[in-house]
Amino acid sequence: MADTGDRFPVVLMAALPGLTIRFGLTFLRFQSRRRQGVRRFRETLEAGGMPPREAALLAQSYYEAGSLREILRR
């Protein structure tokens, strides 16, 4: 049992690069979907008759609401 405790840091260090890459790819996928959603949201507002300037302001607020920093703060 004590032998496995000595290897834990080595196992953790071996897994860390893979976890980092997986997290990075997941984050990039999230950002891409977020941008697509905001673009569709703005286009839908404009198609519904909202002036482009107001639609852009509302879409910007929508974009900021999906900020990963804001999500993690909550």
Residue pairs with C-beta under 8 A, 6 or more apart in sequence:
27 68
30 68
34 63
34 66
35 63
37 66
38 59
38 62
38 63
38 66
39 59
41 58
41 59
41 62
42 55
42 56
42 58
42 59
45 54
45 55
45 58
45 59
46 52
46 55
50 58
64 70
